[in-house]
Amino acid sequence: MSAEASIILVVEDDAIVRMLIVDVLEELEYRVLEADGSEEALTFLNDEDQYIDLMMTDVGLPGMDGRELAKQARILRPELPILFASGYAESIDVPSGMQVIGKPFSIDQLRDKVRGMLA
């Protein structure tokens, strides 16, 4: 793995889905931080020593949902690119610098979306 691998924070409350996303991203040689919800994600986001290149979050998280989490993330890290994963992708409008990938998505779709956002 290259030293300059991009670091992606994956926020997904479904452990199996999270594991699949993490596996795909690691196979693409990204470094991955995993969070099972907004609270854990905010722990990473609040850590000023933790570099994060991209946050990928499920929209439908318990407690604070993905949209709220994104708002908080942008307060802490104004430039952070954010990718929402949603089963209802077409019904979401997202602020600039944020994108949506519809669930279920293919490995190729995920790869292309992440590469495009990190480029």
Backbone as CSV, one residue per row, in Angstrom:
resi,resn,N_x,N_y,N_z,CA_x,CA_y,CA_z,C_x,C_y,C_z
1,MET,0.846,-1.186,0.000,0.000,0.000,0.000,0.888,1.246,0.000
2,SER,0.556,2.196,-0.831,1.395,3.386,-0.928,1.190,4.291,0.279
3,ALA,2.259,4.988,0.643,2.214,5.857,1.810,1.196,6.979,1.622
4,GLU,0.958,7.361,0.375,0.059,8.475,0.140,-1.358,8.024,-0.200
5,ALA,-1.725,6.831,0.232,-3.083,6.356,-0.018,-4.088,7.301,0.636
6,SER,-5.140,7.616,-0.093,-6.184,8.477,0.463,-6.899,7.758,1.596
7,ILE,-7.329,8.543,2.582,-8.009,7.989,3.755,-9.500,8.306,3.646
8,ILE,-10.300,7.254,3.715,-11.743,7.392,3.575,-12.422,6.948,4.862
9,LEU,-13.270,7.816,5.394,-14.076,7.484,6.565,-15.400,6.929,6.070
10,VAL,-15.687,5.666,6.411,-16.925,5.013,5.997,-17.862,4.931,7.195
11,VAL,-19.040,5.542,7.057,-20.025,5.558,8.140,-21.249,4.778,7.672
12,GLU,-21.465,3.629,8.299,-22.551,2.728,7.881,-22.941,1.897,9.089
13,ASP,-24.214,1.933,9.461,-24.641,1.209,10.661,-24.840,-0.284,10.426
14,ASP,-25.018,-0.688,9.176,-25.169,-2.108,8.856,-23.778,-2.727,8.715
15,ALA,-23.425,-3.605,9.656,-22.063,-4.148,9.719,-21.662,-4.871,8.436
16,ILE,-22.591,-5.609,7.835,-22.266,-6.380,6.633,-22.015,-5.445,5.458
17,VAL,-22.881,-4.457,5.299,-22.703,-3.481,4.222,-21.384,-2.722,4.423
18,ARG,-21.127,-2.322,5.683,-19.889,-1.590,5.982,-18.674,-2.431,5.624
19,MET,-18.714,-3.718,5.990,-17.589,-4.607,5.703,-17.351,-4.720,4.190
20,LEU,-18.424,-4.824,3.423,-18.294,-4.932,1.967,-17.679,-3.666,1.377
21,ILE,-18.155,-2.499,1.824,-17.616,-1.232,1.325,-16.134,-1.120,1.681
22,VAL,-15.813,-1.446,2.935,-14.422,-1.365,3.394,-13.534,-2.299,2.566
23,ASP,-14.005,-3.522,2.329,-13.231,-4.485,1.536,-12.938,-3.934,0.140
24,VAL,-13.957,-3.377,-0.488,-13.791,-2.835,-1.841,-12.779,-1.691,-1.824
25,LEU,-12.941,-0.763,-0.887,-12.049,0.402,-0.842,-10.615,-0.009,-0.535
26,GLU,-10.441,-0.992,0.359,-9.083,-1.443,0.681,-8.458,-2.145,-0.520
27,GLU,-9.274,-2.877,-1.263,-8.775,-3.521,-2.470,-8.308,-2.483,-3.491
28,LEU,-8.952,-1.323,-3.480,-8.569,-0.220,-4.368,-7.405,0.583,-3.781
29,GLU,-6.863,0.086,-2.672,-5.676,0.656,-2.017,-5.925,1.978,-1.314
30,TYR,-7.169,2.162,-0.837,-7.442,3.294,0.043,-7.261,2.830,1.483
31,ARG,-6.927,3.762,2.352,-6.930,3.472,3.790,-8.317,3.824,4.298
32,VAL,-8.879,2.958,5.146,-10.270,3.128,5.547,-10.398,3.223,7.063
33,LEU,-11.174,4.221,7.494,-11.587,4.336,8.889,-13.056,3.918,8.920
34,GLU,-13.433,3.096,9.897,-14.812,2.620,9.957,-15.535,3.221,11.142
35,ALA,-16.784,3.631,10.903,-17.638,4.109,11.986,-19.010,3.469,11.814
36,ASP,-19.606,3.016,12.932,-20.913,2.357,12.836,-22.057,3.355,13.009
37,GLY,-21.721,4.626,13.110,-22.759,5.644,13.236,-22.127,7.011,13.402
38,SER,-22.981,8.012,13.576,-22.523,9.396,13.624,-21.591,9.682,14.798
39,GLU,-21.893,9.109,15.959,-21.057,9.408,17.129,-19.620,8.971,16.895
40,GLU,-19.463,7.748,16.406,-18.115,7.239,16.149,-17.440,8.060,15.037
41,ALA,-18.213,8.432,14.035,-17.671,9.249,12.942,-17.174,10.592,13.474
42,LEU,-17.946,11.193,14.365,-17.562,12.496,14.916,-16.291,12.400,15.756
43,THR,-16.048,11.250,16.361,-14.795,11.052,17.096,-13.611,11.199,16.142
44,PHE,-13.715,10.577,14.962,-12.655,10.719,13.948,-12.571,12.164,13.452
45,LEU,-13.733,12.750,13.173,-13.766,14.101,12.602,-13.229,15.153,13.564
46,ASN,-13.440,14.930,14.851,-12.968,15.873,15.873,-11.487,15.737,16.165
47,ASP,-10.877,14.634,15.730,-9.452,14.391,15.992,-8.626,15.145,14.957
48,GLU,-8.033,16.259,15.382,-7.307,17.111,14.437,-6.075,16.431,13.845
49,ASP,-5.583,15.393,14.508,-4.412,14.678,13.995,-4.798,13.608,12.969
50,GLN,-6.100,13.329,12.848,-6.566,12.291,11.929,-6.896,12.912,10.582
51,TYR,-6.088,12.575,9.572,-6.354,13.105,8.240,-7.484,12.302,7.601
52,ILE,-8.387,12.981,6.921,-9.480,12.311,6.207,-9.633,12.996,4.851
53,ASP,-9.571,12.208,3.772,-9.690,12.762,2.421,-11.132,12.791,1.922
54,LEU,-11.947,11.869,2.446,-13.320,11.728,1.959,-14.132,11.030,3.036
55,MET,-15.373,11.472,3.225,-16.281,10.735,4.104,-17.398,10.157,3.256
56,MET,-17.622,8.862,3.418,-18.746,8.197,2.764,-19.712,7.785,3.857
57,THR,-20.937,8.284,3.789,-21.889,7.978,4.851,-23.225,7.515,4.304
58,ASP,-23.817,6.569,5.021,-25.184,6.176,4.734,-26.069,7.358,5.123
59,VAL,-27.155,7.575,4.389,-28.071,8.661,4.754,-28.900,8.244,5.963
60,GLY,-29.399,7.011,5.953,-30.302,6.554,7.002,-29.595,5.961,8.199
61,LEU,-28.923,6.801,8.957,-28.272,6.328,10.176,-29.218,6.517,11.349
62,PRO,-29.111,5.642,12.361,-29.925,5.857,13.565,-29.406,7.076,14.324
63,GLY,-30.268,7.727,15.071,-29.848,8.918,15.803,-29.648,10.058,14.826
64,MET,-28.443,10.599,14.789,-28.123,11.668,13.847,-27.971,11.057,12.461
65,ASP,-28.809,11.482,11.507,-28.728,10.866,10.178,-27.545,11.415,9.379
66,GLY,-27.355,10.848,8.205,-26.194,11.193,7.392,-26.130,12.659,6.998
67,ARG,-27.308,13.268,6.779,-27.330,14.687,6.405,-26.845,15.557,7.562
68,GLU,-27.340,15.259,8.759,-26.909,16.004,9.946,-25.415,15.806,10.185
69,LEU,-24.975,14.563,10.030,-23.557,14.252,10.203,-22.722,15.071,9.214
70,ALA,-23.194,15.158,7.977,-22.469,15.915,6.954,-22.358,17.390,7.350
71,LYS,-23.452,17.933,7.901,-23.422,19.330,8.354,-22.362,19.522,9.430
72,GLN,-22.361,18.606,10.400,-21.371,18.673,11.483,-19.959,18.530,10.928
73,ALA,-19.796,17.590,10.001,-18.476,17.334,9.409,-17.957,18.583,8.718
74,ARG,-18.844,19.287,8.021,-18.441,20.475,7.282,-18.097,21.643,8.208
75,ILE,-18.694,21.670,9.394,-18.317,22.692,10.379,-16.879,22.425,10.833
76,LEU,-16.582,21.145,11.070,-15.261,20.756,11.557,-14.215,20.778,10.446
77,ARG,-14.624,20.371,9.251,-13.705,20.250,8.112,-14.409,20.795,6.871
78,PRO,-14.338,22.112,6.676,-15.124,22.765,5.620,-14.869,22.240,4.215
79,GLU,-13.671,21.706,3.945,-13.338,21.266,2.584,-13.617,19.787,2.335
80,LEU,-14.077,19.067,3.357,-14.196,17.600,3.244,-15.211,17.188,2.176
81,PRO,-14.778,16.408,1.175,-15.749,15.855,0.216,-16.587,14.779,0.922
82,ILE,-17.873,14.774,0.635,-18.775,13.823,1.285,-19.584,13.082,0.233
83,LEU,-19.604,11.760,0.377,-20.372,10.894,-0.518,-21.476,10.222,0.296
84,PHE,-22.721,10.482,-0.087,-23.846,9.828,0.571,-24.178,8.535,-0.159
85,ALA,-24.467,7.491,0.596,-24.992,6.255,0.012,-26.455,6.174,0.425
86,SER,-27.331,5.951,-0.555,-28.751,5.931,-0.236,-29.520,5.033,-1.176
87,GLY,-30.502,4.363,-0.632,-31.408,3.575,-1.454,-32.384,4.456,-2.218
88,TYR,-32.395,5.749,-1.875,-33.320,6.691,-2.515,-32.532,7.840,-3.120
89,ALA,-31.479,7.499,-3.863,-30.516,8.507,-4.330,-31.164,9.636,-5.109
90,GLU,-32.159,9.301,-5.930,-32.708,10.330,-6.807,-33.511,11.369,-6.030
91,SER,-33.907,11.039,-4.802,-34.746,11.973,-4.053,-33.938,12.864,-3.110
92,ILE,-32.622,12.800,-3.200,-31.799,13.588,-2.289,-31.151,14.732,-3.041
93,ASP,-31.281,15.947,-2.500,-30.455,17.001,-3.087,-29.353,17.310,-2.086
94,VAL,-28.159,17.453,-2.600,-27.005,17.577,-1.719,-26.291,18.904,-1.955
95,PRO,-25.703,19.443,-0.887,-24.926,20.677,-1.014,-23.697,20.467,-1.894
96,SER,-23.075,21.565,-2.305,-21.928,21.442,-3.189,-20.778,20.737,-2.481
97,GLY,-19.989,20.008,-3.260,-18.891,19.235,-2.691,-19.354,17.899,-2.140
98,MET,-20.655,17.642,-2.250,-21.201,16.363,-1.788,-21.858,15.670,-2.971
99,GLN,-21.773,14.346,-2.982,-22.386,13.575,-4.053,-23.140,12.403,-3.458
100,VAL,-23.937,11.748,-4.300,-24.748,10.616,-3.861,-24.452,9.419,-4.737
101,ILE,-24.389,8.249,-4.114,-24.340,7.008,-4.878,-25.539,6.182,-4.426
102,GLY,-26.289,5.655,-5.405,-27.498,4.907,-5.077,-27.172,3.486,-4.649
103,LYS,-27.865,3.023,-3.611,-27.733,1.625,-3.192,-28.803,0.820,-3.913
104,PRO,-28.552,-0.397,-4.334,-27.222,-1.024,-4.280,-26.341,-0.479,-5.402
105,PHE,-25.046,-0.399,-5.146,-24.128,0.074,-6.179,-23.118,-1.019,-6.476
106,SER,-22.552,-0.961,-7.673,-21.547,-1.949,-8.053,-20.178,-1.486,-7.569
107,ILE,-19.241,-2.400,-7.542,-17.859,-2.076,-7.190,-17.326,-1.010,-8.140
108,ASP,-17.643,-1.155,-9.432,-17.163,-0.185,-10.426,-17.743,1.200,-10.182
109,GLN,-19.032,1.261,-9.844,-19.663,2.554,-9.565,-19.001,3.222,-8.361
110,LEU,-18.761,2.436,-7.321,-18.129,2.975,-6.118,-16.721,3.467,-6.438
111,ARG,-15.970,2.652,-7.156,-14.602,3.023,-7.527,-14.589,4.328,-8.317
112,ASP,-15.444,4.408,-9.330,-15.455,5.592,-10.195,-15.881,6.834,-9.435
113,LYS,-16.877,6.697,-8.561,-17.379,7.839,-7.796,-16.303,8.354,-6.844
114,VAL,-15.656,7.424,-6.123,-14.620,7.820,-5.160,-13.425,8.439,-5.877
115,ARG,-12.981,7.801,-6.946,-11.840,8.346,-7.706,-12.152,9.741,-8.225
116,GLY,-13.367,9.908,-8.742,-13.769,11.200,-9.272,-13.760,12.281,-8.200
117,MET,-14.227,11.924,-7.000,-14.300,12.914,-5.923,-12.929,13.250,-5.356
118,LEU,-12.010,12.299,-5.415,-10.673,12.522,-4.857,-9.719,13.150,-5.872
119,ALA,-10.126,13.142,-7.138,-9.237,13.633,-8.207,-8.990,15.134,-8.080
